[in-house]
Amino acid sequence: MTDQQQQFLKNMKEERVIAAIKDPKSLDYFLTRDIHTAFLLMGNISVIKRYVDLLKYHNRLVFLHLEKIPGISQDKEGLRFISNFIQPTGIVATKPSLIKIAKQEGLVAIQRLFLIDSEAVENGLKVSREIKPDALELMPGLLPGIVKSIKEETDIPLITGGLIHYRSQIQDAIESGAMAASTGKQQLWRVYKSEEKVVLS
């Protein structure tokens, strides 16, 4: 396991929250918070390195959501460019082929899995067993029963994401077996402590 993989797992275990950053103001706000992992869902090929460098300068782990960043080809050459030039911690992607290439390029790779129906879950787990992403992000994040059943089927760390608006939803996800939750709600961007068990709007 690489140092970046170890740090990523450590952050998830200790903080339980990952910031989903969708605009520059949110990025600035994130740098004032006490969590250290971000999914970057903004930018383009001309500015993305600047964002990544800024986050790394502040000792943050940064993952590029490939489908949200225009201008970078979603293939081996694009991922080689990301790995060698932009140099984030890793990537988030829905396509298994991109996860596989990202791992070959030395990036931490998170596979996003949409919980549309039983077939999607079954196929997603089958693929994940073959390509072995560093984590699975389950979307949407409001299905604790499904999270629990997926946890029983895989030892890949689970992240829940999408539609998370309250602290109690993070609590439900963690109690169901998720290691962390990703959210764009800035009021939730702080280290989660299980003993709080409060609902924040």
C-alpha positions in Angstrom: 0.0 0.0 0.0 1.4 3.4 -1.0 1.7 6.3 1.4 -1.2 8.1 -0.3 -3.4 5.1 0.0 -2.6 4.8 3.7 -3.2 8.5 4.3 -6.5 8.4 2.5 -7.7 5.5 4.6 -6.5 7.2 7.8 -8.4 10.4 6.9 -11.6 8.5 6.2 -11.4 6.6 9.5 -10.6 9.7 11.6 -12.7 12.3 9.9 -15.6 10.4 8.3 -16.4 13.4 5.9 -15.1 14.2 2.4 -15.8 17.6 0.9 -17.4 17.6 -2.5 -16.2 21.0 -4.0 -18.2 22.4 -6.8 -17.1 26.1 -7.0 -14.1 28.3 -6.1 -15.8 29.8 -3.1 -16.3 26.3 -1.7 -12.7 25.5 -2.2 -11.6 28.6 -0.2 -14.0 27.6 2.5 -12.8 24.0 2.6 -9.3 25.3 3.4 -10.6 26.8 6.6 -12.1 23.4 7.8 -10.5 20.6 9.8 -11.1 17.8 7.3 -8.4 16.9 4.8 -9.9 15.1 1.8 -11.8 16.7 -1.1 -13.5 15.5 -4.3 -13.0 18.2 -6.9 -16.1 18.5 -9.2 -15.2 21.8 -10.9 -12.6 23.4 -13.1 -11.2 22.6 -16.6 -7.9 21.7 -18.1 -6.6 25.3 -17.9 -7.2 25.8 -14.2 -7.3 22.4 -12.6 -3.6 22.1 -11.8 -3.7 25.4 -9.9 -6.5 24.1 -7.8 -4.7 20.8 -7.1 -1.5 22.6 -6.2 -3.3 24.9 -3.8 -4.9 22.0 -2.0 -1.7 20.0 -1.8 0.1 23.1 -0.5 -2.4 23.0 2.4 -1.7 19.3 2.9 -5.1 18.2 1.6 -5.8 15.0 -0.4 -7.5 15.9 -3.7 -9.4 13.6 -6.0 -10.5 14.7 -9.5 -13.9 13.6 -10.6 -13.1 12.9 -14.2 -16.6 13.3 -15.6 -16.9 16.8 -14.2 -13.7 18.3 -15.6 -13.9 19.2 -19.3 -10.9 19.2 -21.5 -9.1 16.1 -20.2 -9.6 13.0 -22.4 -11.0 10.0 -20.5 -8.5 7.5 -21.7 -5.0 6.3 -21.0 -3.3 9.4 -22.3 -5.6 11.6 -20.3 -4.9 9.7 -17.1 -1.2 9.8 -17.9 -1.4 13.6 -18.2 -3.3 13.8 -14.9 -0.8 11.5 -13.1 2.4 13.2 -14.5 1.4 16.8 -14.8 -1.6 17.6 -12.5 -0.6 15.1 -9.8 -3.7 14.8 -7.6 -4.0 12.2 -5.0 -6.3 10.3 -7.2 -9.5 10.2 -9.3 -13.2 9.4 -9.0 -14.8 7.8 -12.0 -17.8 5.7 -12.9 -16.1 3.8 -15.8 -14.2 0.7 -14.7 -11.7 1.1 -17.5 -10.7 4.5 -16.1 -10.2 3.0 -12.6 -8.0 0.3 -14.0 -5.8 2.8 -15.9 -5.6 5.2 -13.0 -4.3 2.4 -10.7 -1.7 1.5 -13.4 -0.6 5.2 -13.4 -0.2 5.2 -9.6 -3.3 7.2 -8.7 -5.6 6.3 -5.8 -8.8 5.3 -7.6 -12.4 5.6 -6.4 -15.1 3.9 -8.4 -18.5 5.7 -8.2 -21.4 3.2 -8.2 -25.0 4.3 -8.8 -27.5 2.2 -6.8 -30.2 2.2 -9.5 -31.4 -1.3 -9.1 -30.3 -4.8 -8.0 -28.7 -5.5 -11.3 -26.6 -2.3 -11.2 -25.4 -3.2 -7.7 -24.6 -6.8 -8.6 -22.7 -5.8 -11.8 -20.9 -3.0 -9.9 -19.7 -5.4 -7.2 -18.6 -7.9 -9.8 -16.5 -5.3 -11.7 -15.0 -4.0 -8.5 -13.8 -7.4 -7.5 -11.9 -7.6 -10.8 -10.4 -4.1 -10.9 -10.0 -3.6 -7.1 -10.6 0.2 -6.7 -9.2 1.7 -3.5 -12.8 2.7 -2.5 -16.3 2.5 -3.8 -18.5 5.6 -3.6 -22.2 4.6 -3.4 -24.7 7.0 -4.9 -27.1 8.2 -3.6 -26.0 8.1 0.0 -29.4 7.7 1.7 -29.8 3.9 1.5 -28.3 2.5 4.7 -29.9 -0.9 4.1 -28.1 -1.3 0.7 -24.9 0.0 2.2 -25.0 -2.7 4.8 -25.7 -5.4 2.3 -22.8 -4.2 0.0 -20.5 -4.1 3.0 -21.2 -7.8 3.6 -20.2 -8.5 0.0 -16.9 -6.7 -0.2 -13.9 -5.6 1.8 -13.4 -2.5 -0.4 -13.8 0.7 1.7 -17.2 2.3 1.1 -18.1 6.0 0.8 -21.6 7.2 0.5 -22.4 10.4 -1.5 -25.3 12.3 -2.9 -28.2 13.9 -1.2 -26.5 14.1 2.2 -27.8 17.1 4.0 -27.8 16.2 7.7 -25.3 14.9 10.2 -27.7 12.1 11.0 -27.4 10.8 7.5 -23.6 10.5 7.9 -24.3 8.7 11.1 -26.6 6.2 9.4 -24.1 5.6 6.6 -21.3 4.9 9.1 -23.4 2.6 11.2 -24.3 0.7 8.1 -20.7 0.1 7.2 -19.5 3.1 5.2 -16.1 4.5 6.1 -17.0 8.0 5.2 -19.6 10.2 3.4 -19.0 12.8 0.7 -21.1 15.9 0.7 -21.2 19.4 -0.8 -23.0 20.8 2.2 -20.5 23.1 3.8 -22.0 23.0 7.3 -21.1 19.3 7.4 -17.4 19.9 6.5 -15.9 19.1 9.9 -14.6 16.0 11.6 -17.5 13.7 12.5 -17.6 12.4 16.1 -20.0 9.5 16.6 -21.0 10.5 20.1 -22.5 13.8 18.7 -25.5 12.0 17.2 -27.2 15.3 16.3 -29.1 16.5 13.3 -27.9 19.6 11.6 -29.8 21.4 8.9 
